[in-house]
Amino acid sequence: MPKPYNALGGKKWIQNSISVWSDIRKSTEEARLKHPAIFPEMLVERLIETFLPLQGDVILDPFAGSGSTIVTAEKMGKTGVGIELSEEYAALANQRIQEVVHSADEAVDSGPDTEKLEFKSRVHHGSALNLSEMVSPESVDLCITSPPYWNVLNQRRSADHKTVRHYGNHEQDLGVVEDYAEFLDELKEVFGQVLTALRPGGYCCVVVMDLRKKSQFFPFHSDLATRLQQIGFIYDDLIIWNRQSEYNNLRPLGFPSVFRVNKVHEFILLMQKRKG
């Protein structure tokens, strides 16, 4: 009998293997958070239960934002390690982690001999470009992240024209790099350090969306996947995250002169470090 990779039963294994995920939803709490690019804990939980090895523990997010990956890891009894450029969002993420632990404290007997739970997870305030200074080589079992989108968080979301909040225009914010090739090279540098931090065979799940600037289309997901293969990752597979339910005010892009596609999905790149 082959050794099981994770704890999934056959039914859940089949469900998670479907190439399009359409049932992911944000919780009420997540909808209230003001981070410009938050992704749901439900998505993180599914990725963890699917791609974290059975004995795995440490989960990394080099672009932690408000901490969805790290908070979910803590809730699942794992150790989350995050890096976030914005001091405001790093503080928010660590506050959310502490709230998880506080809730767990309240759920157990609080007698005189009961020790307070300590949280293992943490979000570091710093740049993902300095990841190697904060994370040891081959110490990470799984990486789940969503890198900044190239120079688009200061614009409007194309599908419904909603204003998209930006990260604050920090000097090291990769999302404000103007040249697309330079932006991809900067991400390549970050993920090179992620590759070093991963244990052999570990997965890196990267949530990304393709984009358009005026008349030019940029296939961000495939361009990034190519860069990651260049540094040694295996491009294992791809999942489509269907977010159409979140777009309730679609516009007829380009109407009536130029037909444009309303992008309501993201890609989850399943990149893997080679085994031993």
N, C-alpha and C positions, 0 to 999 in steps of 0.2 A: 504494500500500500504506500503510495507516494506521501511524503510529509506535507501536511497542509500549510499553505502560505499564510492564510489568515483565519479568522474565526467564523467566516460566513458559512451559512448552510446553503444547500443546493438552490433553494428557491430564491434567496437573497442574491446569491451569486449570479443567477440568470438575470434578475432584475437590474443589478448594477452593470451587467455586461451589455445592456442595450446601448447602442451608440449615440442616441439622442436622449438627454435628460430634460424632461419637460415639467417635472413636478416639484422643482426646487422653489421654495418660497422664503421670503424674509419674515422673521418674527416681528411682533409689534414693537419690541425694544429696538431691534435693528432699524426699523423704519424711522424711529425717532432720532437715531444718531446722525450727526451732521458731517460724517466723513464723505468725501466726494465719490468714492469708488468702493464702497463696502460690498463684500459678497457674503451671502448668508451662512450662518453656522450649519444649516442643514446640508449645504454643499460640502463644507469642510468635513463634517461628520461622515458623509458618504465616502469621500476620498480617503479618510483615515481608515475606516473599516475595510476598505477595499485594498489599499496599497501599503498600509503599515504592516510589516512582518509580524507574525504571531508573538514573538518575543521583543518586538521593537518598542521604543519608548520616546525617543527624542524627535520632535517635529520642528522644523525650521521654517520661518517666513522672513526673508530678507527685506521685504517691502510690507511691513506689518500693518500699517495704517492704524485703524482703531482697534485692531487686535482680534479679529474674528478667528483666525487660525489658532492663535495662542490660547484664547479663551476656551475654544472648543476642545483643544488638547487637554487643558486643565480639567474641564468638565468630564472628560473621558478617562481621567486618571493618568494622563501622560504628561510628559515634560515639554512645554512649548518654549521655543527660543525665537524671539523676534527682534528685528532691527527696524527702526523708524526714524526718518530724517526730521520730521516735525516734532518739536518738543511737546506741543499741545496734544497731538494724537498719541505719542508715546505715553504721556501721563494718563490720558483717557484709557488706553489699553491696559495699563497696569492697575488702574482703578477698577476696571471691569474684572480683572483677574482676582483682585482682593475681594470683590463682591461675591464671586463664585465660592471662594474659600469661606467667607463669612456665612453664606447660605448653608454650606456643608456643616459648619460648626453648629448652627442652629438646629440642624436636622439630627444631630447625635446627642446622646445624654450629656448634659453639661454639669455633671456632678463634680465634687471637689478633686477627684483623682483623674478627671478626664483632661488629657492634654489637648491644647489648641492645635488645630491643623495648620501646617505651614504650606504655602504654595511653592511649587517647584518651578513654575513658569515665570518668564519675565520678558519684557520688551525693552531692549537697549535703545537709548537715544543716540543716534549716529547715522553714518552713511553706509549703505550696502556695499559701497566700493571699498570699505574697510572691514568687510566681513571676517577676513582671516585673522584680524586682531581680536575678535570677540568669540569666534567659534573654532574649536580644535579640529584638526584633520580627522576624518573617519569617525566622527562622534555623532553624526546625524543619521536617523533611520528613514526619514521621509521629509521632503520639502514640498510645501504647498504655498503658492504665492501668486500674486497678480501684479506684474510690473507696471510702472506708470506708462500711460499711453503717450505717444510722441506728440508733444506740443498741442494737445487737444483739450486738456482740462481747463484751459482758459477760453475755450470757445463754447458754442452751444451744442447740445446733443442733437444729432441730425434727424433722428427718427421722429422726435416730438418737439424739437426746438426748445426744450427746457434748458435754462441756464445751468451750467455745470460748475460747481465750486472748485476752486483750485487749491493746491497744497501750500501756497504762500510764497511761491517764487524764491525758494531757498537757492543759495549759490550752487549746491550740489544736487539740486533736483533734476533728475535725468529727463523728466517730462517736459522741461522747457528748452532742451537742446534743440536748436533750429534745424540742423542738418540731419537728415534721416539716417544716412550711413554712419555718421558719428554716434547717433543715438543707439543704433544697433551694436556698434563696437563697445560702447559703454556697458550695455547689458551683457554683452559677451564677457567682459571683464568680471562683472558681478557673478554670473553663472559659472565662470571658471572657478571661482572661490567656493561656490556651492558644490560643484563637482568634487573638489578636494575635501569638503566637509562631510559629504555623504559616505556611508559605509558601502563597500562593494555590493552591487545588486540593488542599491536603494533607488527609489523613484523620486523624480522631481515633477510635480504636477503644476503646470503653468497656465493660468487663466488669462486669455488674451482675446481682443477683438480686432478685426480688420478695420481700416479707416480710409476715408477719402478726404483729400484737400482740393476743393474746387473740382477741376476736371480730372485730376489724377487719383487713381485708386492704388492703395498700398496694402498688399497682402501680408500684413504684419505677422500673422500666425506662421506662415510658411517661411518668411524671411528670418524670423527668430529661430524657428526649428532648424533651419540650415546653419545658422551661426552656432547653435548648441551642438550640432553634430560635428562641426569643425573642431570644437574643443574636446571632443571625446564622448559626448552623450550618445546613447542609442535612442533613436526615435522609435519608441515601442508601439505607440498607437495614438489615437485621437478620439476625444469625446466632444459632442456638440451640446452646449448648454442652451436650451431654448428659453429665452426670457420674454417671449411675446406678451405674456400676461401682465408684465410691468409697464408696457407701453400702451396707455389707454387714450392717447391723443395723437395718433399717427397723422402725418402730413403727406400730401401728394408731392414728393420730392421731384423737382425739375419740371413739374406740370406747367404748361402743356407742351413745352418745347423739347426737353431732354428727359428721357426716362431714367430715374435713379432708384436703386434698391434700398428699401428701409431695412437696416441691419438690426435685427432683434435677437441675435444669438451671439454667443461667445464660444471660443474653442478652448478645450482643456488639452494642452500638449502633455502627453505621457512620455517623459524623457527618463531614461534609466542609466545608471552608472554600471559599467561592465563588472561582471562578477570576477573577483580574484584574478 
